[in-house]
Amino acid sequence: MSRHCLQCGADISIRHYHAKYCFSCAIARQKNPVAVTAHKLVFEAIKRGELCSPRTLECADCGGPAMDYDHRDYTKPLDVEPVCRSCNKLRGPAIGSLPRVVDSCAEV
């Protein structure tokens, strides 16, 4: 099934299934272009065969099937670990991530 960038119409069917934009448009739209660039470099390393697809590996945390690569520092774009989605979420944001904006002043 073919999917296309919402901005420029480029084919993005080989990108992650959540992707809505090609890498060029994503970088231009992104609030954190360092993160998008790091993801692009990992994607290109997988295509060149320098990194295995994370889906062929085990999660570094729980040992289950990995789905993604996790960056702990976006300034080291190829320093990644394979993780499942739930472990990736538990790890929290990487160094170089933008802080989350809090909408309210609710006490924690």
N, CA, C and O atoms as CSV, one atom per row, in Angstrom:
chain,resi,resn,atom,element,x,y,z
A,1,MET,N,N,0.848,-1.185,0.000
A,1,MET,CA,C,0.000,0.000,0.000
A,1,MET,C,C,0.883,1.235,0.000
A,1,MET,O,O,1.825,1.336,0.786
A,2,SER,N,N,0.586,2.139,-0.853
A,2,SER,CA,C,1.376,3.354,-1.003
A,2,SER,C,C,0.818,4.467,-0.112
A,2,SER,O,O,-0.394,4.677,-0.046
A,3,ARG,N,N,1.727,5.177,0.574
A,3,ARG,CA,C,1.342,6.347,1.363
A,3,ARG,C,C,2.182,7.510,0.886
A,3,ARG,O,O,3.301,7.317,0.409
A,4,HIS,N,N,1.655,8.714,1.010
A,4,HIS,CA,C,2.344,9.889,0.506
A,4,HIS,C,C,2.422,10.985,1.559
A,4,HIS,O,O,1.540,11.114,2.409
A,5,CYS,N,N,3.496,11.776,1.489
A,5,CYS,CA,C,3.707,12.919,2.376
A,5,CYS,C,C,2.532,13.885,2.227
A,5,CYS,O,O,2.126,14.216,1.112
A,6,LEU,N,N,1.997,14.329,3.347
A,6,LEU,CA,C,0.865,15.256,3.307
A,6,LEU,C,C,1.241,16.629,2.778
A,6,LEU,O,O,0.377,17.375,2.317
A,7,GLN,N,N,2.531,16.971,2.840
A,7,GLN,CA,C,2.945,18.297,2.408
A,7,GLN,C,C,3.402,18.326,0.949
A,7,GLN,O,O,2.958,19.179,0.179
A,8,CYS,N,N,4.293,17.395,0.560
A,8,CYS,CA,C,4.860,17.457,-0.788
A,8,CYS,C,C,4.407,16.321,-1.703
A,8,CYS,O,O,4.640,16.379,-2.910
A,9,GLY,N,N,3.763,15.290,-1.154
A,9,GLY,CA,C,3.259,14.190,-1.959
A,9,GLY,C,C,4.260,13.082,-2.245
A,9,GLY,O,O,3.948,12.160,-2.999
A,10,ALA,N,N,5.465,13.146,-1.659
A,10,ALA,CA,C,6.483,12.111,-1.884
A,10,ALA,C,C,6.012,10.783,-1.290
A,10,ALA,O,O,5.270,10.763,-0.308
A,11,ASP,N,N,6.447,9.679,-1.890
A,11,ASP,CA,C,6.097,8.344,-1.394
A,11,ASP,C,C,6.788,8.098,-0.056
A,11,ASP,O,O,8.010,8.220,0.038
A,12,ILE,N,N,6.024,7.755,0.974
A,12,ILE,CA,C,6.586,7.477,2.300
A,12,ILE,C,C,6.181,6.085,2.776
A,12,ILE,O,O,6.170,5.826,3.979
A,13,SER,N,N,5.851,5.191,1.855
A,13,SER,CA,C,5.350,3.866,2.228
A,13,SER,C,C,6.392,3.029,2.955
A,13,SER,O,O,6.020,2.085,3.653
A,14,ILE,N,N,7.702,3.337,2.821
A,14,ILE,CA,C,8.721,2.555,3.523
A,14,ILE,C,C,9.037,3.121,4.906
A,14,ILE,O,O,9.798,2.515,5.661
A,15,ARG,N,N,8.466,4.269,5.246
A,15,ARG,CA,C,8.680,4.849,6.569
A,15,ARG,C,C,7.767,4.195,7.593
A,15,ARG,O,O,6.894,3.399,7.247
A,16,HIS,N,N,7.979,4.540,8.859
A,16,HIS,CA,C,7.175,4.049,9.973
A,16,HIS,C,C,5.695,4.289,9.676
A,16,HIS,O,O,5.341,5.305,9.078
A,17,TYR,N,N,4.844,3.376,10.083
A,17,TYR,CA,C,3.433,3.465,9.709
A,17,TYR,C,C,2.721,4.685,10.278
A,17,TYR,O,O,1.653,5.047,9.784
A,18,HIS,N,N,3.285,5.336,11.310
A,18,HIS,CA,C,2.688,6.563,11.850
A,18,HIS,C,C,3.112,7.799,11.064
A,18,HIS,O,O,2.512,8.863,11.218
A,19,ALA,N,N,4.137,7.675,10.224
A,19,ALA,CA,C,4.688,8.838,9.519
A,19,ALA,C,C,3.644,9.445,8.588
A,19,ALA,O,O,2.926,8.738,7.881
A,20,LYS,N,N,3.581,10.772,8.608
A,20,LYS,CA,C,2.670,11.486,7.725
A,20,LYS,C,C,3.422,12.360,6.734
A,20,LYS,O,O,2.841,12.852,5.767
A,21,TYR,N,N,4.723,12.555,6.977
A,21,TYR,CA,C,5.534,13.435,6.145
A,21,TYR,C,C,6.835,12.739,5.764
A,21,TYR,O,O,7.300,11.852,6.481
A,22,CYS,N,N,7.427,13.137,4.634
A,22,CYS,CA,C,8.759,12.656,4.275
A,22,CYS,C,C,9.753,13.308,5.244
A,22,CYS,O,O,9.401,14.248,5.957
A,23,PHE,N,N,10.982,12.811,5.268
A,23,PHE,CA,C,11.952,13.347,6.221
A,23,PHE,C,C,12.204,14.839,6.001
A,23,PHE,O,O,12.312,15.593,6.969
A,24,SER,N,N,12.297,15.271,4.757
A,24,SER,CA,C,12.567,16.689,4.486
A,24,SER,C,C,11.465,17.580,5.046
A,24,SER,O,O,11.743,18.592,5.688
A,25,CYS,N,N,10.215,17.200,4.800
A,25,CYS,CA,C,9.102,18.002,5.300
A,25,CYS,C,C,8.983,17.889,6.816
A,25,CYS,O,O,8.633,18.863,7.483
A,26,ALA,N,N,9.270,16.715,7.364
A,26,ALA,CA,C,9.201,16.531,8.812
A,26,ALA,C,C,10.218,17.427,9.516
A,26,ALA,O,O,9.908,18.034,10.540
A,27,ILE,N,N,11.432,17.510,8.968
A,27,ILE,CA,C,12.467,18.366,9.561
A,27,ILE,C,C,12.029,19.822,9.512
A,27,ILE,O,O,12.219,20.561,10.477
A,28,ALA,N,N,11.450,20.234,8.404
A,28,ALA,CA,C,11.006,21.622,8.257
A,28,ALA,C,C,9.857,21.946,9.217
A,28,ALA,O,O,9.756,23.077,9.693
A,29,ARG,N,N,8.996,20.974,9.507
A,29,ARG,CA,C,7.834,21.193,10.359
A,29,ARG,C,C,8.114,20.973,11.833
A,29,ARG,O,O,7.396,21.496,12.685
A,30,GLN,N,N,9.129,20.218,12.139
A,30,GLN,CA,C,9.384,19.752,13.500
A,30,GLN,C,C,9.885,20.852,14.419
A,30,GLN,O,O,10.647,21.725,14.005
A,31,LYS,N,N,9.456,20.801,15.642
A,31,LYS,CA,C,9.959,21.712,16.662
A,31,LYS,C,C,11.343,21.295,17.120
A,31,LYS,O,O,12.100,22.121,17.630
A,32,ASN,N,N,11.691,20.009,16.943
A,32,ASN,CA,C,12.989,19.502,17.362
A,32,ASN,C,C,13.674,18.833,16.160
A,32,ASN,O,O,13.662,17.607,16.050
A,33,PRO,N,N,14.263,19.622,15.271
A,33,PRO,CA,C,14.877,19.042,14.072
A,33,PRO,C,C,16.045,18.113,14.372
A,33,PRO,O,O,16.379,17.269,13.541
A,34,VAL,N,N,16.681,18.246,15.549
A,34,VAL,CA,C,17.782,17.348,15.917
A,34,VAL,C,C,17.250,15.920,16.056
A,34,VAL,O,O,17.906,14.972,15.624
A,35,ALA,N,N,16.066,15.759,16.656
A,35,ALA,CA,C,15.457,14.435,16.815
A,35,ALA,C,C,15.081,13.848,15.456
A,35,ALA,O,O,15.334,12.670,15.201
A,36,VAL,N,N,14.487,14.647,14.593
A,36,VAL,CA,C,14.095,14.155,13.267
A,36,VAL,C,C,15.324,13.738,12.473
A,36,VAL,O,O,15.311,12.709,11.797
A,37,THR,N,N,16.385,14.533,12.552
A,37,THR,CA,C,17.619,14.195,11.847
A,37,THR,C,C,18.208,12.892,12.388
A,37,THR,O,O,18.685,12.068,11.607
A,38,ALA,N,N,18.186,12.690,13.698
A,38,ALA,CA,C,18.693,11.443,14.294
A,38,ALA,C,C,17.879,10.248,13.804
A,38,ALA,O,O,18.449,9.204,13.488
A,39,HIS,N,N,16.557,10.388,13.737
A,39,HIS,CA,C,15.701,9.307,13.243
A,39,HIS,C,C,16.002,9.024,11.776
A,39,HIS,O,O,16.023,7.867,11.358
A,40,LYS,N,N,16.232,10.061,11.004
A,40,LYS,CA,C,16.550,9.887,9.579
A,40,LYS,C,C,17.861,9.124,9.416
A,40,LYS,O,O,17.955,8.240,8.564
A,41,LEU,N,N,18.865,9.447,10.211
A,41,LEU,CA,C,20.154,8.770,10.098
A,41,LEU,C,C,20.044,7.287,10.476
A,41,LEU,O,O,20.700,6.445,9.863
A,42,VAL,N,N,19.226,6.967,11.471
A,42,VAL,CA,C,19.004,5.559,11.830
A,42,VAL,C,C,18.288,4.842,10.683
A,42,VAL,O,O,18.669,3.730,10.317
A,43,PHE,N,N,17.269,5.462,10.122
A,43,PHE,CA,C,16.531,4.884,8.997
A,43,PHE,C,C,17.473,4.592,7.829
A,43,PHE,O,O,17.411,3.518,7.231
A,44,GLU,N,N,18.339,5.547,7.509
A,44,GLU,CA,C,19.283,5.358,6.402
A,44,GLU,C,C,20.302,4.267,6.717
A,44,GLU,O,O,20.693,3.520,5.820
A,45,ALA,N,N,20.743,4.160,7.978
A,45,ALA,CA,C,21.686,3.104,8.373
A,45,ALA,C,C,21.034,1.724,8.241
A,45,ALA,O,O,21.703,0.758,7.874
A,46,ILE,N,N,19.747,1.627,8.535
A,46,ILE,CA,C,19.027,0.365,8.364
A,46,ILE,C,C,18.956,0.017,6.880
A,46,ILE,O,O,19.181,-1.132,6.500
A,47,LYS,N,N,18.645,1.002,6.043
A,47,LYS,CA,C,18.568,0.759,4.596
A,47,LYS,C,C,19.907,0.307,4.026
A,47,LYS,O,O,19.943,-0.546,3.139
A,48,ARG,N,N,21.017,0.871,4.527
A,48,ARG,CA,C,22.355,0.499,4.042
A,48,ARG,C,C,22.835,-0.830,4.628
A,48,ARG,O,O,23.828,-1.383,4.154
A,49,GLY,N,N,22.162,-1.342,5.631
A,49,GLY,CA,C,22.561,-2.593,6.265
A,49,GLY,C,C,23.546,-2.414,7.411
A,49,GLY,O,O,24.078,-3.400,7.921
A,50,GLU,N,N,23.799,-1.186,7.824
A,50,GLU,CA,C,24.700,-0.928,8.948
A,50,GLU,C,C,24.027,-1.256,10.278
A,50,GLU,O,O,24.702,-1.629,11.237
A,51,LEU,N,N,22.723,-1.124,10.343
A,51,LEU,CA,C,21.925,-1.519,11.505
A,51,LEU,C,C,20.877,-2.522,11.032
A,51,LEU,O,O,20.327,-2.391,9.939
A,52,CYS,N,N,20.607,-3.523,11.866
A,52,CYS,CA,C,19.528,-4.472,11.577
A,52,CYS,C,C,18.195,-3.792,11.857
A,52,CYS,O,O,18.124,-2.841,12.635
A,53,SER,N,N,17.154,-4.280,11.226
A,53,SER,CA,C,15.824,-3.800,11.570
A,53,SER,C,C,15.572,-4.128,13.035
A,53,SER,O,O,15.852,-5.249,13.459
A,54,PRO,N,N,15.054,-3.188,13.823
A,54,PRO,CA,C,14.837,-3.473,15.240
A,54,PRO,C,C,13.849,-4.615,15.460
A,54,PRO,O,O,13.867,-5.250,16.514
A,55,ARG,N,N,12.998,-4.880,14.491
A,55,ARG,CA,C,12.000,-5.943,14.631
A,55,ARG,C,C,12.609,-7.335,14.577
A,55,ARG,O,O,11.930,-8.323,14.858
A,56,THR,N,N,13.888,-7.421,14.218
A,56,THR,CA,C,14.581,-8.713,14.212
A,56,THR,C,C,15.353,-8.936,15.512
A,56,THR,O,O,16.026,-9.955,15.669
A,57,LEU,N,N,15.257,-7.986,16.442
A,57,LEU,CA,C,16.045,-8.026,17.681
A,57,LEU,C,C,15.144,-8.119,18.908
A,57,LEU,O,O,13.927,-7.957,18.822
A,58,GLU,N,N,15.775,-8.385,20.052
A,58,GLU,CA,C,15.051,-8.407,21.324
A,58,GLU,C,C,15.148,-7.042,21.992
A,58,GLU,O,O,16.118,-6.311,21.791
A,59,CYS,N,N,14.143,-6.704,22.783
A,59,CYS,CA,C,14.140,-5.468,23.557
A,59,CYS,C,C,15.298,-5.508,24.558
A,59,CYS,O,O,15.489,-6.505,25.254
A,60,ALA,N,N,16.057,-4.433,24.624
A,60,ALA,CA,C,17.204,-4.347,25.528
A,60,ALA,C,C,16.777,-4.350,26.998
A,60,ALA,O,O,17.585,-4.669,27.870
A,61,ASP,N,N,15.536,-4.005,27.281
A,61,ASP,CA,C,15.078,-3.915,28.664
A,61,ASP,C,C,14.351,-5.172,29.147
A,61,ASP,O,O,14.683,-5.710,30.204
A,62,CYS,N,N,13.364,-5.643,28.383
A,62,CYS,CA,C,12.533,-6.753,28.860
A,62,CYS,C,C,12.782,-8.070,28.132
A,62,CYS,O,O,12.317,-9.117,28.582
A,63,GLY,N,N,13.507,-8.036,27.018
A,63,GLY,CA,C,13.799,-9.254,26.273
A,63,GLY,C,C,12.710,-9.666,25.296
A,63,GLY,O,O,12.861,-10.659,24.584
A,64,GLY,N,N,11.622,-8.920,25.254
A,64,GLY,CA,C,10.547,-9.203,24.298
A,64,GLY,C,C,10.939,-8.737,22.902
A,64,GLY,O,O,12.048,-8.239,22.707
A,65,PRO,N,N,10.050,-8.890,21.935
A,65,PRO,CA,C,10.372,-8.448,20.582
A,65,PRO,C,C,10.466,-6.917,20.506
A,65,PRO,O,O,9.564,-6.208,20.952
A,66,ALA,N,N,11.554,-6.429,19.944
A,66,ALA,CA,C,11.751,-4.977,19.794
A,66,ALA,C,C,10.949,-4.470,18.609
A,66,ALA,O,O,10.696,-5.205,17.655
A,67,MET,N,N,10.556,-3.224,18.679
A,67,MET,CA,C,9.815,-2.579,17.591
A,67,MET,C,C,10.555,-1.359,17.045
A,67,MET,O,O,10.427,-1.034,15.865
A,68,ASP,N,N,11.316,-0.692,17.883
A,68,ASP,CA,C,11.957,0.566,17.517
A,68,ASP,C,C,13.366,0.610,18.084
A,68,ASP,O,O,13.756,-0.226,18.899
A,69,TYR,N,N,14.124,1.613,17.629
A,69,TYR,CA,C,15.398,1.941,18.254
A,69,TYR,C,C,15.172,3.147,19.141
A,69,TYR,O,O,14.456,4.075,18.764
A,70,ASP,N,N,15.782,3.139,20.323
A,70,ASP,CA,C,15.635,4.250,21.261
A,70,ASP,C,C,16.923,5.051,21.331
A,70,ASP,O,O,18.003,4.497,21.536
A,71,HIS,N,N,16.800,6.352,21.159
A,71,HIS,CA,C,17.915,7.281,21.357
A,71,HIS,C,C,17.893,7.746,22.800
A,71,HIS,O,O,16.844,8.154,23.299
A,72,ARG,N,N,19.015,7.695,23.473
A,72,ARG,CA,C,19.107,8.313,24.782
A,72,ARG,C,C,19.710,9.710,24.655
A,72,ARG,O,O,19.577,10.535,25.559
A,73,ASP,N,N,20.376,9.972,23.524
A,73,ASP,CA,C,20.988,11.274,23.272
A,73,ASP,C,C,20.929,11.523,21.767
A,73,ASP,O,O,21.597,10.834,20.997
A,74,TYR,N,N,20.141,12.495,21.351
A,74,TYR,CA,C,19.972,12.765,19.921
A,74,TYR,C,C,21.235,13.304,19.258
A,74,TYR,O,O,21.334,13.292,18.031
A,75,THR,N,N,22.201,13.774,20.041
A,75,THR,CA,C,23.450,14.253,19.431
A,75,THR,C,C,24.371,13.092,19.066
A,75,THR,O,O,25.405,13.297,18.430
A,76,LYS,N,N,24.000,11.872,19.466
A,76,LYS,CA,C,24.711,10.649,19.071
A,76,LYS,C,C,23.713,9.800,18.292
A,76,LYS,O,O,23.189,8.826,18.832
A,77,PRO,N,N,23.440,10.143,17.039
A,77,PRO,CA,C,22.294,9.582,16.316
A,77,PRO,C,C,22.337,8.076,16.081
A,77,PRO,O,O,21.279,7.461,15.946
A,78,LEU,N,N,23.513,7.458,16.027
A,78,LEU,CA,C,23.563,6.022,15.789
A,78,LEU,C,C,23.844,5.222,17.057
A,78,LEU,O,O,24.057,4.011,16.991
A,79,ASP,N,N,23.846,5.882,18.202
A,79,ASP,CA,C,23.987,5.211,19.495
A,79,ASP,C,C,22.572,4.895,19.984
A,79,ASP,O,O,21.977,5.662,20.741
A,80,VAL,N,N,22.047,3.754,19.536
A,80,VAL,CA,C,20.657,3.387,19.803
A,80,VAL,C,C,20.577,1.975,20.367
A,80,VAL,O,O,21.496,1.170,20.214
A,81,GLU,N,N,19.448,1.697,21.027
A,81,GLU,CA,C,19.192,0.359,21.549
A,81,GLU,C,C,17.818,-0.094,21.067
A,81,GLU,O,O,16.882,0.705,21.026
A,82,PRO,N,N,17.688,-1.378,20.700
A,82,PRO,CA,C,16.369,-1.875,20.298
A,82,PRO,C,C,15.465,-2.022,21.523
A,82,PRO,O,O,15.879,-2.570,22.544
A,83,VAL,N,N,14.248,-1.536,21.415
A,83,VAL,CA,C,13.295,-1.614,22.522
A,83,VAL,C,C,11.890,-1.873,21.989
A,83,VAL,O,O,11.573,-1.564,20.840
A,84,CYS,N,N,11.055,-2.450,22.857
A,84,CYS,CA,C,9.641,-2.582,22.514
A,84,CYS,C,C,8.980,-1.220,22.804
A,84,CYS,O,O,9.582,-0.356,23.441
A,85,ARG,N,N,7.774,-1.047,22.342
A,85,ARG,CA,C,7.112,0.254,22.503
A,85,ARG,C,C,6.863,0.601,23.968
A,85,ARG,O,O,7.031,1.754,24.364
A,86,SER,N,N,6.464,-0.381,24.778
A,86,SER,CA,C,6.166,-0.062,26.181
A,86,SER,C,C,7.437,0.308,26.940
A,86,SER,O,O,7.408,1.221,27.765
A,87,CYS,N,N,8.551,-0.376,26.683
A,87,CYS,CA,C,9.810,-0.017,27.354
A,87,CYS,C,C,10.319,1.335,26.861
A,87,CYS,O,O,10.881,2.110,27.635
A,88,ASN,N,N,10.121,1.618,25.573
A,88,ASN,CA,C,10.531,2.909,25.025
A,88,ASN,C,C,9.792,4.036,25.738
A,88,ASN,O,O,10.388,5.060,26.072
A,89,LYS,N,N,8.504,3.847,25.968
A,89,LYS,CA,C,7.716,4.866,26.669
A,89,LYS,C,C,8.182,5.019,28.113
A,89,LYS,O,O,8.246,6.135,28.629
A,90,LEU,N,N,8.510,3.896,28.773
A,90,LEU,CA,C,8.967,3.952,30.159
A,90,LEU,C,C,10.317,4.659,30.296
A,90,LEU,O,O,10.599,5.255,31.336
A,91,ARG,N,N,11.148,4.599,29.264
A,91,ARG,CA,C,12.467,5.231,29.315
A,91,ARG,C,C,12.371,6.752,29.356
A,91,ARG,O,O,13.285,7.409,29.855
A,92,GLY,N,N,11.312,7.312,28.854
A,92,GLY,CA,C,11.155,8.758,28.858
A,92,GLY,C,C,11.921,9.436,27.742
A,92,GLY,O,O,12.502,8.763,26.890
A,93,PRO,N,N,11.929,10.767,27.734
A,93,PRO,CA,C,12.555,11.514,26.642
A,93,PRO,C,C,14.077,11.419,26.663
A,93,PRO,O,O,14.694,11.237,27.712
A,94,ALA,N,N,14.653,11.546,25.491
A,94,ALA,CA,C,16.111,11.501,25.336
A,94,ALA,C,C,16.721,12.871,25.621
A,94,ALA,O,O,16.021,13.883,25.663
A,95,ILE,N,N,18.034,12.880,25.815
A,95,ILE,CA,C,18.760,14.149,25.936
A,95,ILE,C,C,18.626,14.865,24.596
A,95,ILE,O,O,18.786,14.258,23.537
A,96,GLY,N,N,18.338,16.124,24.653
A,96,GLY,CA,C,18.140,16.891,23.428
A,96,GLY,C,C,16.678,17.013,23.049
A,96,GLY,O,O,16.341,17.693,22.080
A,97,SER,N,N,15.788,16.346,23.821
A,97,SER,CA,C,14.359,16.480,23.584
A,97,SER,C,C,13.899,17.816,24.133
A,97,SER,O,O,14.463,18.339,25.095
A,98,LEU,N,N,12.887,18.349,23.519
A,98,LEU,CA,C,12.324,19.596,24.023
A,98,LEU,C,C,11.464,19.302,25.243
A,98,LEU,O,O,10.804,18.264,25.292
A,99,PRO,N,N,11.456,20.194,26.231
A,99,PRO,CA,C,10.630,19.948,27.420
A,99,PRO,C,C,9.154,19.967,27.057
A,99,PRO,O,O,8.731,20.692,26.156
A,100,ARG,N,N,8.375,19.158,27.773
A,100,ARG,CA,C,6.932,19.144,27.558
A,100,ARG,C,C,6.327,20.424,28.107
A,100,ARG,O,O,6.753,20.927,29.147
A,101,VAL,N,N,5.340,20.944,27.409
A,101,VAL,CA,C,4.647,22.136,27.863
A,101,VAL,C,C,3.485,21.687,28.728
A,101,VAL,O,O,2.667,20.869,28.308
A,102,VAL,N,N,3.417,22.221,29.934
A,102,VAL,CA,C,2.332,21.892,30.855
A,102,VAL,C,C,1.209,22.890,30.637
A,102,VAL,O,O,1.429,24.101,30.682
A,103,ASP,N,N,-0.007,22.378,30.400
A,103,ASP,CA,C,-1.146,23.243,30.107
A,103,ASP,C,C,-1.754,23.869,31.356
A,103,ASP,O,O,-2.360,24.938,31.276
A,104,SER,N,N,-1.606,23.234,32.483
A,104,SER,CA,C,-2.240,23.772,33.686
A,104,SER,C,C,-1.222,23.819,34.819
A,104,SER,O,O,-0.112,23.299,34.703
A,105,CYS,N,N,-1.617,24.438,35.889
A,105,CYS,CA,C,-0.749,24.555,37.059
A,105,CYS,C,C,-1.167,23.566,38.140
A,105,CYS,O,O,-0.989,23.828,39.329
A,106,ALA,N,N,-1.718,22.438,37.729
A,106,ALA,CA,C,-2.177,21.438,38.688
A,106,ALA,C,C,-0.991,20.886,39.474
A,106,ALA,O,O,0.079,20.640,38.917
A,107,GLU,N,N,-1.197,20.695,40.775
A,107,GLU,CA,C,-0.138,20.135,41.607
A,107,GLU,C,C,-0.024,18.655,41.342
A,107,GLU,O,O,-1.015,17.977,41.068
A,108,VAL,N,N,1.193,18.163,41.425
A,108,VAL,CA,C,1.432,16.735,41.201
A,108,VAL,C,C,1.500,16.017,42.505
A,108,VAL,O,O,1.695,14.802,42.532
